[in-house]
Amino acid sequence: MDSLPRPFTITVDGQKVAPPVENGDDRIHAATGSDAAVFTLNDCHLQSNGWFLGRYQVEDRSLLPKRVYWFKAGQEDRIQPVFAVEEEGSIVLKFGGSPLVAIDALLFATLLGQPQQKVEINYQ
């Protein structure tokens, strides 16, 4: 699915995906935190308060986990699509085809399926 019907929060391995901390950059490595960002998914764009969450279009070619960033509005063409896929009765987000993981509180998309972490969407 390229869209979801209502706003939601995301937890990764029990940790909330946090809103971006403004630092003047156009792109910020996404992290977990005590506050939860509230998202919408429309036309493969995962949005929260004028920011978009996703993988950068240009990445290294290694099989290492890929960084997931917050992008300021207006940069949607630089972001790989995010899809919602139904698996085993729940919705799973795929970032450029890969699942989301938290490593040392930073968000990545894992290409090889390791580590595996539970990702939950909580509708608001």
Residue, then its C-alpha position, 0 to 999 in steps of 0.5 A: m500500500d502506498s497510503l494508510p487511512r489515518p495518522f500513526t506513531i511507530t515503535v522499533d524494538g519498543q522504542k518510539v521514533a522521535p520527531p527530528v531535532e532541528n539543527g539547520d541541516d536539510r537532512i537529519h539521521a532519524a533516531t528513537g526517543s521519549d517523544a513519538a512523532v505522529f506520521t501520515l503515509n500518502d503516496c509512498h511519502l512518510q510525513s510528520n510536521g513538514w518533514f519526511l522520513g526515508r532513505y536517501q536516493v543515493e547510497d553506498r553499494s555495501l550491504l550494511p544497514k542504510r541510514v534513515y533520515w528526516f528530510k525537510a519538505g521540498q526534498e521528496d524527490r531525494i527520498q526512496p519510497v516507503f510502502a506499507v505491507e501486510e504481513e501476518g495480520s499486521i502492517v509493516l513499513k518497507f523503506g526502499g524495500s527494507p525493514l526498519v531497525a534501531i541501532d544505538a538509538l539511530l534508525f536504519a533500513t537493514l538489507l540482509g534482514q539482520p538484526q530483526q526487530k519488532v516494528e509496530i504502527n499505532y494508529q492515533 
